[in-house]
Amino acid sequence: MEIESLKLVYFSPTGTTKKIIESIAQGINHNTVEIVDITKPEGRKRQLQTSEKGLLIIGVPVYFGRVQTKTIEWLYTIKAYNTPAVCVVVYGNREYDDALLELKDTMAKNGCIPIACAAFIGEHSFSNSETPIAPGRPDADDLSQAELFGEKIREKILSVQAVNHIADITVPGKYPYVDMIDSKKRLSSVDFITVDNSCSQCGTCAQYCPVGAIDSESSTSIDTGKCILCHACIKACHENARKINNDMIKNIAMRLSQACQSRKGPIFFL
């Protein structure tokens, strides 16, 4: 089977998922590559249309064992017809729970045929210098494994005559998916993030926020109802002016840092 185009779709507030997806694409080594970055709200205004002649790679981070709601909403707007799809989740060295199954199910319901799936490791959003959780990942080995995964995908595609000749893939997870709404409500609070006097109001944090939760005119104004706890604003702050001010999240980060020290590697489902 030949593919005419390769489309890379990713939601990547801190850049980890983007690195993985781009490395997978290097392994596939297709001449025509289109990038669809749905991290920012404006990126999710675009509708994507695909066919059975194109290959779609979708990469998303795992939040509370699930795919982020805004991402799911956008994925359901894709116009696909028997489009071969690769589903990839990136998690912070704890567990990916039902996220990969949810992503695979979503794409299958929307006209795609999942031909490969994978779970990779990225630095946890709660990770910092005091409570490191998979710091620096994906690292060189992770990206090498991602490229290898891409090579295996290419081999699989070339080995079949048509996408409907590929057998269904079984991935871990269960339905109904784990409930992440209650978890997010427990972790959200009015004083979730403290912004100290070193803040220059440069607006970088608002630019990096994937859900528009930060006021671009006043970085101390945060809509906690929109916030997805990705910590992209904290990691992007040049002045290091933004810090966690939530004891529950600090305690969770400490426990994760202690419990997730053993290195986990990527898992492929082909």
Order of alpha helices (4+ residues) and beta strands (2+ residues): beta-alpha-beta-beta-beta-alpha-beta-alpha-beta-alpha-alpha-beta-alpha-beta-beta-alpha-beta-alpha-beta
